[in-house]
Amino acid sequence: MSRLTGKVAIVTGASRGIGRGVSLALAREGAKVVISSRSAASVQRVLQEIESAGGVALACECDVSEREQIRSMVARTVSTFGTVDILVNNAQGFGTRQRPLGTMTHAPLEVYPEDEWKYTMTTGPDATLCAMQAVFPYMKIGGGSVINLGSRRGQVGAPGTVAYNAAKEAIRAITRTAAREWGKYGITVNVINPLMESGSTAAQKRDYPEIYARTIGEVPLGRFGDPVKDAGGLAVYLASDGRYITGQTITIDGGRHIAA
């Protein structure tokens, strides 16, 4: 388990769910992982998990709605570990800055709240682009892997979540553009579209149980994915053996995308 020995990774939104799973998987393969989240306490828990398993990690409190905090996170990573080889843009805020939520708001497009639209964009495509720009000078030197998180909801135009849909499709457009422009530097840029157990799915199960049940019913494998084994395993592959894959949206959803 040493496919990423010597590599340095940043994972945003790493305190739980997919971010935590990807962080643990990268660390198990030898990467030094900067685990970032708005919550210092929750990041410390993931730090302890990694270190207790013999891995190397750095906890970094970062609110991705603040560009200067993103830049500071990257600067701290380079100051501590010397470079950045892997960036996983997983963080995505819901609600508003003053009233953050655990999952996306469901509202008709014609009355979707403007403040929630803006916050979703700020913490989604805006933050993703900012983080990519911040790591580029280091990846430009020796190559690297950028992994962004997308969603099936954006691809199919799921009703009621226009802000989230638009944010994730914007991230896919940023990804394809970066793959074309940065390929000459040996930088791969891809999107993972996951269906994983996470804090968001837990909130959905609590707040929108009918949507949660319907989603599970659409998955041929009958379950949500495991953040460490499934999402983390794919991230490890893209950052190691999958270095001829770029500009792709890779769906990892137990077959839900083929459901009628």
Protein Blocks (a to p, Z undefined) as FASTA:
>chain_A
ZZlgoiacddehklgcjllmmmmmmmmnopacddddfblklmmmmmmmmmmnopacdddd
ddfkbmklmmmmmmmmmmmnopafbdcdfbccehjfklccfbdcdddfklgcfklmmmmm
mmmmmmmmmmmmmmmmmmmmnopaddddddfklmnopghilmmmmmmmmmmmmmmmmmmm
mmmnopacdddddddddfklmmmmmmmmmlmmmmmmmpmnopacdfklmmmmmmmmmmmm
mmmbghiacddehhmmmpZZ
